[in-house]
Amino acid sequence: MSSSDQQTTAPADAEVPAEHEVPDELPLAAGFPAATREAWRELVATVLRKAGREDLPEPVEDALRVPVATGVSVAPLYTAEDAGDLPAAVGVPGLAPFVRGSRPGAGGGDVPGGWDVRQRHAHPDVALTREAIAADLENGVTSLWLELGEGAIPVDALGDVLTDVYLDLAPVSVSGGPAAAEALLAHVDGRTDLAPGGSLGLDPLGVHAASGQAQDLTGLADVARRAPAGWRTVVVDATVFADAGASAVEELGCSLAAGVAYLRALTDSADGRQGLSVDEAFAQLEFRYAASADQFTTIAGLRAARRLWDRVGEVSGASVDVRGQRQHAVTSSVMTTRRDPWVNMLRTTVACFAAGVGGADVVTVQPFDAALGLPDAFSRRIARNTQSLLVEEGHLARVLDPAGGSWYVEALTDALAEAAWSWFTEIEGAGGLAAALDSGLVRDRIAAAWDARAERLAHRTDAITGVSEFPNLAEKLPERQPAADLHPTGGLPRVRAAQAFEELRDRADAADRRPQVYLATIGPIARHTARATFAGNLFQAGGVATPSGDGASGLADAGTTVACICGTDKDYAGSAAGLAAELRAAGATQVWLAGKPSLAVDGVDGYVYAGCDALDVLHRVHEQLGVPA
């Protein structure tokens, strides 16, 4: 028999699978039981009980929620059921309710393929400002934000500052009140070739909030009629609330209340004045929000703001064409640190990323040295290149609403919108934003939000890299020319997350000799390193150096009367109380222990551990060592 005769021939009716046949289902976890939320909850509860948590909430994931704004927290797990009916809630880019962007097309703003890169200038030296503006416009900046007034660019020098600026290409926005607005109107009077997107920057309610003094809103419509085509007259600057310590909920709610107040003023026809139409009034407003390194809250906040403003427009009878909120995002001043300022480059990059993903039309990145004084050429260059890199190299603006469809982001957007709308209606029920400012309602609400945040900062639950965590006591801060405080005083305060720790650092640096806490270690390095590192990090956050040694033997050489015992729980059980006594005998007047209070070691004055009130510990150490307040 030939070889060919021996070959097996398949039956003619045999089923031959298609080469690229695609199954109806792709069971990647075949053979494993289906994962359910209930099974996950059981596992979470088991882990929490092993960690010592007995009284667990229902549902159990509430034990792992993290607050991000007043009344809004983030859960550890999101599934499709958390996102609700997505298509109905968010729409599509460029259409109501504008959650996914105010305009169709990547970037969604006036700049094709990206957002408007707006750089802020406030240096009072006209020549330096002109030079800085030229460098910005030649290297990626697309619009200008000029601070005019005492301590900033002189109002009467606006023409000189803008001499070399092509206003048909680069729109200009000013801050500084009616004088600044009039100066800009005078400078562009008669021109019909101006680039769209400029702003006169009027914000009397923002001044009211910052100064505590009521402002006159009448006459806004008259100014609006004189504004160039495509420009805005009023800026709802919500950063005044963010800078006072507001969470995203207060910032959004106050911005809505301010926007509604401006709509009323712009459309008012009383006292012989002719108001604008509702559509004309909507077209006169721009909203300015703070963008922080909490990227998802920033993304969701910008998306929620557009949804809420669309609702205001719907109730007001505005046409859909004008209800898309124009947003100017500015990297947060609250998150900016004076210490280890280089880390601010990372914070502003994350914040800028969030602003771009969130759909802001205009973005301003504050220079990393903003908290130290007036920026130099290097810091301005880094600020503008941060945006250029994200747009040109990161291609961030090529994708429409890249966060859209995320169960987490959609749920957070919805939660922020609901909480902010509730706060907005409370303000309206109190008579509007001006009345709520005068009565103290806004101040008290923001103070409560900041107190909650300050508590997390003090316990280092909210960490500040380079300040409350991983401080560098040997750092040399860059020298900068002091900047004038351009913000009115007497109303809402201005806060920074790092300020309490930085005040302690300043006191320690100003002392005749740097304060020190001696770390008295127990056992071999492998056993005490973890807690010694933790304790050293905590004390250094207050500007306190932390020499270390085995037991009490190095206390005298350290030249201090405060010590901290570092080791393991097992080591503490056998020798911590004795070491505390040895430290006292060697001259220690205050003894800490790196571990939880449940250890109950005799002879120690306090405990340092993850979640302890670090600020309270540092104040007590400073006081014990006689550091001048």
C-alpha positions as CSV (number, residue, x, y, z in Angstrom):
1,M,0.0,0.0,0.0
2,S,1.4,3.4,-1.0
3,S,1.9,6.1,1.6
4,S,-0.9,8.1,0.0
5,D,-3.2,5.2,0.5
6,Q,-2.3,5.1,4.2
7,Q,-3.3,8.8,4.8
8,T,-6.5,9.4,6.7
9,T,-9.1,11.4,4.8
10,A,-11.6,13.5,6.8
11,P,-15.2,12.8,6.2
12,A,-16.9,15.1,3.7
13,D,-19.5,16.1,6.3
14,A,-16.9,16.9,9.1
15,E,-17.3,20.4,10.7
16,V,-14.3,22.6,10.1
17,P,-14.1,25.6,12.4
18,A,-13.7,29.0,10.8
19,E,-10.1,30.3,11.0
20,H,-11.1,33.4,12.9
21,E,-14.3,32.2,14.5
22,V,-15.2,34.5,17.4
23,P,-17.1,32.9,20.3
24,D,-20.2,34.6,21.7
25,E,-18.6,34.7,25.1
26,L,-15.0,34.9,26.1
27,P,-14.8,33.3,29.6
28,L,-11.4,34.6,30.8
29,A,-12.1,33.3,34.2
30,A,-13.5,29.9,33.2
31,G,-13.4,27.5,36.0
32,F,-13.5,30.2,38.7
33,P,-16.6,31.3,40.5
34,A,-18.0,34.6,39.4
35,A,-16.7,37.6,41.3
36,T,-19.4,39.5,43.1
37,R,-19.6,42.6,45.2
38,E,-20.8,40.5,48.1
39,A,-17.9,38.1,48.0
40,W,-15.5,41.1,47.9
41,R,-17.2,42.6,50.9
42,E,-16.7,39.4,52.9
43,L,-13.0,39.5,52.1
44,V,-12.7,43.1,53.0
45,A,-14.5,42.5,56.4
46,T,-12.1,39.6,57.1
47,V,-9.0,41.8,56.5
48,L,-10.4,44.7,58.6
49,R,-11.2,42.4,61.5
50,K,-7.7,40.9,61.4
51,A,-6.4,44.5,61.6
52,G,-8.4,45.0,64.8
53,R,-11.6,46.6,63.4
54,E,-14.6,45.1,65.2
55,D,-17.5,47.5,64.6
56,L,-17.8,47.6,60.9
57,P,-20.3,49.7,59.0
58,E,-22.9,48.4,56.6
59,P,-21.9,48.3,53.8
60,V,-18.4,47.4,54.9
61,E,-16.7,49.5,52.2
62,D,-17.8,52.6,54.0
63,A,-15.0,51.9,56.4
64,L,-12.6,52.6,53.5
65,R,-14.2,55.7,52.2
66,V,-11.9,58.8,51.8
67,P,-13.4,62.3,52.0
68,V,-12.6,64.6,49.0
69,A,-15.1,67.4,49.6
70,T,-17.8,68.4,52.0
71,G,-20.3,65.6,52.1
72,V,-18.5,63.7,49.3
73,S,-16.2,60.7,49.7
74,V,-14.5,58.2,47.4
75,A,-15.3,54.5,47.8
76,P,-12.7,51.8,47.3
77,L,-14.7,50.0,44.6
78,Y,-16.9,51.2,41.7
79,T,-18.9,49.0,39.4
80,A,-21.4,49.8,36.6
81,E,-24.3,50.1,39.1
82,D,-22.5,53.2,40.6
83,A,-22.5,55.1,37.3
84,G,-26.2,55.1,36.7
85,D,-27.6,55.9,33.3
86,L,-24.5,57.3,31.6
87,P,-25.8,58.5,28.2
88,A,-28.7,60.4,29.8
89,A,-26.6,62.0,32.5
90,V,-23.6,63.2,30.6
91,G,-24.7,63.6,26.9
92,V,-22.0,64.1,24.3
93,P,-19.3,66.7,23.8
94,G,-20.6,70.1,22.8
95,L,-24.3,69.4,23.7
96,A,-26.3,69.8,26.8
97,P,-25.7,69.2,29.6
98,F,-22.1,69.8,28.6
99,V,-20.6,67.4,31.1
100,R,-18.3,66.0,28.4
101,G,-17.2,69.5,27.2
102,S,-18.7,72.8,26.3
103,R,-17.7,72.5,22.6
104,P,-17.3,69.6,20.2
105,G,-13.8,68.8,19.0
106,A,-10.6,67.9,20.8
107,G,-9.5,70.6,23.3
108,G,-13.0,72.1,23.1
109,G,-11.7,75.7,23.3
110,D,-10.6,78.5,21.0
111,V,-7.3,76.9,20.3
112,P,-7.4,74.2,17.7
113,G,-6.1,70.9,19.0
114,G,-5.7,72.1,22.6
115,W,-6.8,74.6,25.2
116,D,-5.8,78.2,25.7
117,V,-2.5,78.4,27.5
118,R,-2.8,81.6,29.5
119,Q,0.2,83.0,31.5
120,R,-0.2,85.4,34.4
121,H,1.9,88.5,34.7
122,A,2.1,90.9,37.7
123,H,5.6,92.2,37.9
124,P,5.6,96.0,38.5
125,D,8.7,96.6,36.4
126,V,7.2,97.4,32.9
127,A,10.4,96.6,31.0
128,L,10.8,93.2,32.7
129,T,7.1,92.4,32.1
130,R,7.4,93.3,28.4
131,E,10.4,91.0,28.1
132,A,8.6,88.2,29.9
133,I,5.5,88.5,27.8
134,A,7.5,88.4,24.6
135,A,9.3,85.2,25.8
136,D,5.9,83.6,26.7
137,L,4.2,84.4,23.4
138,E,7.2,83.2,21.4
139,N,7.3,79.9,23.3
140,G,3.8,78.5,23.4
141,V,1.6,80.8,25.4
142,T,-1.6,81.7,23.5
143,S,-3.2,84.4,25.8
144,L,-2.2,86.8,28.6
145,W,-3.5,87.4,32.1
146,L,-2.4,90.8,33.4
147,E,-2.7,91.9,37.1
148,L,-3.1,95.7,37.1
149,G,-3.0,98.0,40.1
150,E,-0.8,98.9,43.1
151,G,2.0,96.5,43.6
152,A,1.4,95.0,40.2
153,I,1.5,96.4,36.6
154,P,0.7,100.1,36.8
155,V,-2.7,100.8,35.2
156,D,-1.4,103.7,33.2
157,A,1.4,101.5,31.8
158,L,-0.9,98.9,30.1
159,G,-0.3,100.4,26.7
160,D,3.5,100.1,27.2
161,V,3.2,96.5,28.3
162,L,1.2,95.6,25.3
163,T,3.1,97.6,22.7
164,D,4.6,94.5,21.0
165,V,1.6,92.2,21.5
166,Y,-0.4,91.2,18.4
167,L,-3.9,91.5,19.9
168,D,-5.4,89.9,16.8
169,L,-3.5,86.7,17.7
170,A,-3.3,86.8,21.5
171,P,-6.3,87.7,23.6
172,V,-5.8,89.6,26.9
173,S,-7.5,89.2,30.2
174,V,-7.0,91.7,33.1
175,S,-7.6,91.7,36.8
176,G,-7.8,94.9,38.9
177,G,-11.4,96.1,39.0
178,P,-13.0,98.9,37.0
179,A,-9.8,100.8,36.5
180,A,-8.1,97.8,34.8
181,A,-11.2,97.2,32.7
182,E,-11.4,100.8,31.6
183,A,-7.7,100.8,30.8
184,L,-8.0,97.8,28.5
185,L,-11.2,99.2,26.8
186,A,-9.3,102.4,26.1
187,H,-6.3,100.5,24.7
188,V,-8.4,98.5,22.2
189,D,-11.0,101.2,21.4
190,G,-12.0,101.1,17.8
191,R,-10.3,97.9,16.9
192,T,-12.4,95.2,15.2
193,D,-9.6,92.6,14.6
194,L,-9.1,91.5,18.2
195,A,-8.7,87.8,18.9
196,P,-11.7,86.3,20.7
197,G,-11.3,85.1,24.3
198,G,-10.2,88.3,26.1
199,S,-11.8,89.4,29.3
200,L,-12.3,92.7,31.2
201,G,-12.1,90.7,34.5
202,L,-14.8,92.4,36.5
203,D,-15.7,90.5,39.6
204,P,-17.3,92.7,42.3
205,L,-18.6,89.7,44.2
206,G,-15.1,88.3,44.4
207,V,-13.9,91.6,45.8
208,H,-16.8,91.5,48.3
209,A,-15.8,88.0,49.4
210,A,-12.1,88.9,49.8
211,S,-12.6,92.4,51.4
212,G,-15.8,91.9,53.3
213,Q,-17.1,95.1,51.7
214,A,-20.2,95.1,49.6
215,Q,-19.7,96.1,46.0
216,D,-21.9,97.8,43.4
217,L,-23.1,95.5,40.6
218,T,-25.1,98.1,38.7
219,G,-23.7,99.2,35.4
220,L,-22.3,95.8,34.4
221,A,-24.6,95.8,31.3
222,D,-23.3,99.2,30.2
223,V,-19.7,97.9,30.4
224,A,-20.7,94.7,28.6
225,R,-22.0,96.7,25.6
226,R,-18.6,98.3,25.2
227,A,-16.7,95.1,25.3
228,P,-15.2,93.9,22.1
229,A,-17.0,91.1,20.2
230,G,-16.1,87.7,21.5
231,W,-14.8,89.0,24.8
232,R,-16.2,88.5,28.3
233,T,-16.9,91.3,30.8
234,V,-17.3,89.4,34.1
235,V,-15.1,86.7,35.6
236,V,-16.7,84.5,38.3
237,D,-13.5,83.9,40.2
238,A,-14.2,80.9,42.4
239,T,-10.5,80.7,43.4
240,V,-11.2,83.3,46.2
241,F,-13.3,80.6,47.9
242,A,-10.8,77.8,47.2
243,D,-8.0,80.0,48.5
244,A,-10.0,80.5,51.7
245,G,-10.1,76.7,52.3
246,A,-13.3,75.7,50.5
247,S,-13.7,72.2,49.2
248,A,-14.8,71.6,45.7
249,V,-18.4,71.6,46.9
250,E,-18.2,75.1,48.4
251,E,-16.2,76.4,45.4
252,L,-18.8,75.1,42.9
253,G,-21.8,76.2,44.9
254,C,-20.5,79.7,45.4
255,S,-19.6,80.0,41.8
256,L,-23.1,79.2,40.8
257,A,-24.5,81.8,43.2
258,A,-22.1,84.4,41.9
259,G,-23.0,83.6,38.3
260,V,-26.7,83.9,39.0
261,A,-26.2,87.2,40.8
262,Y,-24.3,88.5,37.7
263,L,-27.1,87.3,35.4
264,R,-29.6,89.3,37.4
265,A,-27.4,92.4,37.4
266,L,-26.7,92.1,33.6
267,T,-30.3,91.7,32.7
268,D,-31.7,94.3,35.2
269,S,-33.6,97.1,33.4
270,A,-34.3,99.1,36.6
271,D,-33.5,102.8,37.2
272,G,-33.7,103.7,33.5
273,R,-30.9,101.2,32.5
274,Q,-31.5,98.8,29.7
275,G,-30.4,95.3,30.6
276,L,-29.1,92.6,28.4
277,S,-31.1,89.7,27.2
278,V,-30.6,86.4,29.0
279,D,-28.5,85.0,26.1
280,E,-26.3,88.1,26.0
281,A,-25.8,87.9,29.7
282,F,-24.7,84.3,29.6
283,A,-22.2,85.2,26.9
284,Q,-20.6,87.7,29.2
285,L,-19.5,85.3,31.9
286,E,-16.3,83.3,32.3
287,F,-15.7,81.0,35.3
288,R,-12.3,80.6,37.0
289,Y,-11.7,77.5,39.1
290,A,-8.8,76.1,41.1
291,A,-7.2,72.9,39.8
292,S,-5.4,70.9,42.4
293,A,-3.2,67.8,42.5
294,D,-6.2,65.8,43.6
295,Q,-6.7,65.1,39.9
296,F,-9.9,63.1,40.0
297,T,-11.7,65.7,42.1
298,T,-10.5,68.4,39.8
299,I,-11.7,66.5,36.7
300,A,-15.1,65.7,38.2
301,G,-15.5,69.2,39.6
302,L,-15.0,70.8,36.2
303,R,-17.4,68.3,34.6
304,A,-20.0,68.9,37.4
305,A,-19.7,72.7,37.0
306,R,-20.7,72.6,33.4
307,R,-23.6,70.4,34.2
308,L,-24.8,72.7,36.9
309,W,-24.4,75.9,34.9
310,D,-26.4,74.2,32.0
311,R,-29.2,73.6,34.5
312,V,-29.1,77.3,35.6
313,G,-29.3,78.2,31.9
314,E,-32.2,75.8,31.3
315,V,-34.2,77.3,34.2
316,S,-33.3,80.9,33.1
317,G,-34.6,80.3,29.6
318,A,-31.2,80.7,27.9
319,S,-30.7,79.0,24.5
320,V,-28.6,75.9,24.4
321,D,-26.0,77.7,22.3
322,V,-24.9,79.9,25.3
323,R,-25.2,77.5,28.2
324,G,-21.8,75.9,27.8
325,Q,-19.8,77.2,30.6
326,R,-16.4,78.8,29.7
327,Q,-13.9,77.7,32.2
328,H,-10.5,79.1,33.2
329,A,-8.6,76.6,35.4
330,V,-5.7,77.9,37.6
331,T,-3.4,75.7,39.5
332,S,-4.2,75.9,43.2
333,S,-2.5,78.4,45.5
334,V,-3.6,76.3,48.5
335,M,-1.4,73.3,47.4
336,T,1.7,75.4,46.7
337,T,4.5,75.2,49.2
338,R,7.4,77.5,50.1
339,R,9.5,74.6,51.4
340,D,10.9,72.2,48.8
341,P,9.3,74.4,46.1
342,W,10.6,72.1,43.3
343,V,7.9,69.6,44.2
344,N,5.4,72.2,43.1
345,M,6.5,71.4,39.5
346,L,5.0,68.0,40.0
347,R,1.9,69.3,41.7
348,T,1.1,71.8,38.9
349,T,1.8,69.1,36.3
350,V,-0.8,66.9,37.8
351,A,-3.2,69.8,38.3
352,C,-2.7,70.9,34.7
353,F,-3.3,67.3,33.5
354,A,-6.6,67.3,35.5
355,A,-7.7,70.6,34.1
356,G,-7.1,69.4,30.5
357,V,-8.8,66.1,31.1
358,G,-11.6,67.9,32.8
359,G,-12.3,70.0,29.8
360,A,-11.1,73.5,30.8
361,D,-11.1,76.0,28.0
362,V,-8.2,78.0,29.5
363,V,-5.5,76.9,31.8
364,T,-2.9,78.9,33.8
365,V,-0.1,77.0,35.5
366,Q,1.3,79.0,38.4
367,P,5.2,79.0,38.6
368,F,6.6,76.6,41.1
369,D,8.1,79.5,43.1
370,A,4.8,81.5,43.4
371,A,4.7,81.2,47.2
372,L,8.2,82.6,47.5
373,G,7.7,85.8,45.5
374,L,7.8,87.0,41.9
375,P,8.8,84.3,39.4
376,D,12.0,84.4,37.4
377,A,12.5,83.5,33.8
378,F,13.2,79.8,34.6
379,S,10.1,79.3,36.6
380,R,7.9,81.0,34.0
381,R,9.5,78.7,31.3
382,I,8.7,75.6,33.3
383,A,5.1,76.7,33.9
384,R,4.4,77.2,30.2
385,N,6.4,74.1,29.1
386,T,4.3,72.1,31.5
387,Q,1.3,72.8,29.3
388,S,3.2,72.5,26.0
389,L,4.4,69.1,27.0
390,L,0.9,67.8,27.9
391,V,-0.6,69.2,24.7
392,E,2.2,68.6,22.2
393,E,4.0,65.5,23.6
394,G,1.3,63.9,25.8
395,H,-1.4,64.6,23.1
396,L,-3.8,65.2,26.0
397,A,-6.1,67.4,23.9
398,R,-6.6,64.8,21.1
399,V,-9.1,62.8,23.1
400,L,-12.6,64.1,23.9
401,D,-13.4,63.7,27.6
402,P,-10.9,60.9,28.3
403,A,-12.3,60.4,31.8
404,G,-15.8,59.9,30.5
405,G,-17.4,56.5,31.1
406,S,-15.2,55.7,34.1
407,W,-17.6,54.5,36.7
408,Y,-15.5,56.2,39.4
409,V,-15.4,59.6,37.6
410,E,-19.0,59.6,36.6
411,A,-20.1,58.7,40.2
412,L,-17.8,61.4,41.6
413,T,-19.1,64.0,39.1
414,D,-22.7,63.2,40.1
415,A,-21.9,63.4,43.8
416,L,-20.1,66.7,43.5
417,A,-23.0,68.1,41.4
418,E,-25.6,67.1,43.9
419,A,-23.7,68.4,46.9
420,A,-22.8,71.7,45.2
421,W,-26.4,72.3,44.0
422,S,-27.6,71.8,47.5
423,W,-25.1,74.4,48.8
424,F,-26.1,76.7,46.0
425,T,-29.8,76.5,46.8
426,E,-28.9,77.2,50.5
427,I,-27.1,80.4,49.5
428,E,-30.0,81.4,47.3
429,G,-32.4,80.7,50.2
430,A,-30.3,83.0,52.3
431,G,-30.9,85.9,49.9
432,G,-28.1,85.3,47.4
433,L,-24.3,85.3,47.6
434,A,-23.9,89.0,48.7
435,A,-26.3,88.4,51.6
436,A,-24.7,85.1,52.5
437,L,-21.3,86.8,52.6
438,D,-22.5,89.5,54.8
439,S,-24.3,87.2,57.2
440,G,-21.3,84.9,57.6
441,L,-23.0,81.9,56.1
442,V,-20.3,81.5,53.5
443,R,-17.4,82.2,55.9
444,D,-18.6,79.7,58.4
445,R,-19.3,76.9,55.8
446,I,-15.8,77.4,54.3
447,A,-14.2,77.5,57.8
448,A,-15.8,74.2,58.6
449,A,-14.5,72.7,55.4
450,W,-11.0,74.0,56.1
451,D,-11.1,72.8,59.7
452,A,-11.8,69.2,58.4
453,R,-9.0,69.5,55.9
454,A,-6.6,71.0,58.5
455,E,-7.3,68.1,60.8
456,R,-6.3,65.6,58.1
457,L,-3.2,67.7,57.4
458,A,-2.2,67.8,61.1
459,H,-2.5,64.0,61.3
460,R,-0.7,63.7,57.9
461,T,-3.6,61.7,56.5
462,D,-3.3,64.3,53.8
463,A,0.4,64.3,53.2
464,I,2.5,67.2,51.8
465,T,5.6,65.8,50.1
466,G,8.7,67.7,51.1
467,V,6.9,69.4,54.0
468,S,5.0,67.1,56.3
469,E,6.5,64.0,54.6
470,F,10.2,63.6,53.5
471,P,11.4,67.1,54.5
472,N,14.9,68.3,53.5
473,L,16.4,70.2,56.4
474,A,19.5,71.0,54.3
475,E,17.6,72.6,51.5
476,K,18.5,76.1,50.2
477,L,15.5,78.0,49.0
478,P,15.8,80.0,45.8
479,E,15.8,83.8,46.4
480,R,13.0,85.7,44.8
481,Q,11.9,89.3,44.8
482,P,9.0,89.7,47.2
483,A,5.6,89.9,45.6
484,A,3.0,92.5,46.7
485,D,-0.2,91.1,48.2
486,L,-2.7,92.0,45.5
487,H,-5.7,90.5,47.3
488,P,-8.0,92.6,49.4
489,T,-8.1,91.8,53.1
490,G,-10.9,91.9,55.7
491,G,-13.1,89.2,54.2
492,L,-12.4,85.5,53.6
493,P,-8.9,84.4,54.7
494,R,-6.2,82.9,52.4
495,V,-4.7,79.6,53.5
496,R,-2.1,77.1,52.3
497,A,-2.0,73.5,53.2
498,A,1.6,73.6,54.2
499,Q,1.5,76.8,56.3
500,A,1.3,75.2,59.8
501,F,4.3,72.9,59.2
502,E,6.2,75.7,57.4
503,E,5.8,78.0,60.4
504,L,7.4,75.4,62.6
505,R,10.2,75.0,60.1
506,D,10.8,78.8,60.1
507,R,11.0,78.9,63.9
508,A,13.4,76.0,64.0
509,D,15.6,77.6,61.3
510,A,15.6,80.9,63.1
511,A,16.8,79.4,66.4
512,D,20.3,79.9,67.6
513,R,20.9,76.2,67.3
514,R,18.7,73.7,65.4
515,P,16.4,71.9,67.8
516,Q,17.1,68.1,68.0
517,V,15.3,65.0,69.2
518,Y,17.6,62.0,70.0
519,L,16.4,58.7,68.5
520,A,17.2,56.0,71.1
521,T,17.2,52.7,69.2
522,I,16.7,49.2,70.5
523,G,18.2,46.1,69.0
524,P,19.8,45.5,65.6
525,I,19.3,48.0,62.7
526,A,16.9,45.6,60.9
527,R,14.5,45.8,63.8
528,H,14.5,49.5,64.6
529,T,15.0,51.0,61.1
530,A,11.3,51.2,60.2
531,R,10.2,53.1,63.3
532,A,13.4,55.2,63.5
533,T,12.8,56.3,59.9
534,F,9.2,57.1,60.6
535,A,10.0,59.1,63.8
536,G,12.8,61.0,62.1
537,N,10.5,61.9,59.2
538,L,7.9,63.3,61.6
539,F,10.2,65.4,63.8
540,Q,12.0,66.8,60.7
541,A,8.7,68.1,59.4
542,G,9.0,70.6,62.3
543,G,12.5,71.5,61.5
544,V,13.9,69.2,64.2
545,A,17.1,67.3,63.5
546,T,17.1,63.6,64.6
547,P,20.6,62.2,65.6
548,S,20.3,58.6,66.7
549,G,22.3,56.0,68.7
550,D,22.0,52.7,70.6
551,G,20.1,53.2,73.8
552,A,20.7,56.2,76.0
553,S,24.4,56.3,75.3
554,G,24.2,59.0,72.6
555,L,21.9,61.5,74.4
556,A,24.6,63.6,75.8
557,D,26.5,63.9,72.5
558,A,23.2,64.9,70.8
559,G,23.0,67.9,73.1
560,T,19.3,67.7,73.6
561,T,16.8,66.9,76.4
562,V,14.1,65.3,74.2
563,A,14.4,61.6,73.1
564,C,12.3,59.1,71.2
565,I,12.6,55.4,71.7
566,C,12.5,53.4,68.5
567,G,12.2,49.6,68.2
568,T,9.7,46.8,67.8
569,D,6.7,46.0,70.0
570,K,8.5,42.9,71.2
571,D,11.6,44.9,72.1
572,Y,9.5,47.4,73.9
573,A,7.9,44.8,76.1
574,G,11.3,43.8,77.5
575,S,13.3,47.0,77.7
576,A,11.4,50.2,76.7
577,A,10.4,51.2,80.3
578,G,14.0,50.7,81.5
579,L,15.4,52.7,78.6
580,A,13.0,55.5,79.4
581,A,14.4,55.6,82.9
582,E,18.0,55.5,81.6
583,L,17.2,58.5,79.3
584,R,15.7,60.4,82.2
585,A,18.8,59.7,84.2
586,A,21.0,60.9,81.3
587,G,19.1,64.3,81.2
588,A,16.1,63.8,79.1
589,T,13.1,65.9,80.2
590,Q,10.7,64.6,77.5
591,V,10.6,61.0,76.2
592,W,8.5,59.8,73.2
593,L,8.0,56.3,71.9
594,A,7.5,55.4,68.3
595,G,4.4,53.2,68.5
596,K,0.8,53.3,69.5
597,P,-0.5,54.4,72.9
598,S,-2.0,50.9,73.4
599,L,1.6,49.8,74.2
600,A,1.3,51.7,77.5
601,V,5.0,51.9,78.3
602,D,5.9,53.4,81.7
603,G,8.0,56.5,81.7
604,V,7.1,58.0,78.3
605,D,5.4,61.3,77.7
606,G,3.8,60.5,74.4
607,Y,3.6,58.4,71.3
608,V,4.3,59.0,67.7
609,Y,2.6,56.7,65.2
610,A,0.8,56.8,61.8
611,G,-2.3,58.9,62.2
612,C,-1.1,60.8,65.4
613,D,-1.5,64.6,65.6
614,A,1.9,65.5,64.2
615,L,1.4,69.2,64.7
616,D,0.6,68.7,68.3
617,V,3.7,66.6,68.8
618,L,5.9,69.1,67.1
619,H,4.5,72.0,69.1
620,R,5.1,70.2,72.3
621,V,8.7,69.4,71.3
622,H,9.4,73.0,70.3
623,E,8.0,74.2,73.6
624,Q,10.1,71.7,75.5
625,L,13.3,72.7,73.7
626,G,12.6,76.4,74.1
627,V,12.2,77.2,70.3
628,P,11.0,80.8,70.1
629,A,7.5,81.1,68.9
